[in-house]
Amino acid sequence: MSGLNDSIETLLELRDEAERAFSDPLGEDGVYMYDVRVKKEEKVEKTLLSSDCHNCPLWENRKGVSFYFNPKKARVISVVAFPEVCETILAPDAQEMYEKQMSAISIARSERALLSLLKCPADSLDRDNADKCRHFLKEEMVSLSPDVMILFGLDVAHYILGNNKSYEEIRAKKKSFKVNGIKTYVTYSQRECIDNPSFKRLVWDDLQAIRTAIS
């Protein structure tokens, strides 16, 4: 019975830590979206979240999703909301734009990673579904150990940064954030730029600030 009580207490602590991580305002040391815990607790968390993943309504759409990243190391990681297509995360027109954006900041393919917050195709970024996927993004962030992270899209920024600020307040051109120690910037998503070409110039300005930070 003592062992069961300890397990329940550990699970409650994990839940409380997660709630604090997403509700606390941005502090001096930045946002800590994930708490890299001791191995025992991390194993419990992984087991629970894997179970949640299989119960997620998006799971049935998960067929052949490619995670298009170098699993060893990346100087820059880009995070979008969800896969538009299974094979490459971004649809062809958005992927072409992404490749041009990375060229603009002189980051070779071997030095970067394209990740999605949701791991299955979706129509929108739902917070409940994102909660089920965040453990996988954490593992990718830890594995890749990037210097810089770019959040493409306001929904992604709101979820990861834990705030509801406007683009004008959080775009890369004006400021950067720290997420798990990673210097983090925000800009418009590729799909937003395709739907509204006037955003391309704003993204270009943001990318120049990012390029300066990287160099």
PyMOL commands that set and color helices and strands:
alter all, ss='L'
color gray80, all
select helices_A, chain A and resi 2-23+39-55+59-61+92-104+109-111+127-144+154-161+167-170+190-195+199-214
alter helices_A, ss='H'
color red, helices_A
select strands_A, chain A and resi 76-80+112-116+148-152+177-179+182-187
alter strands_A, ss='S'
color yellow, strands_A
deselect
rebuild
show_as cartoon
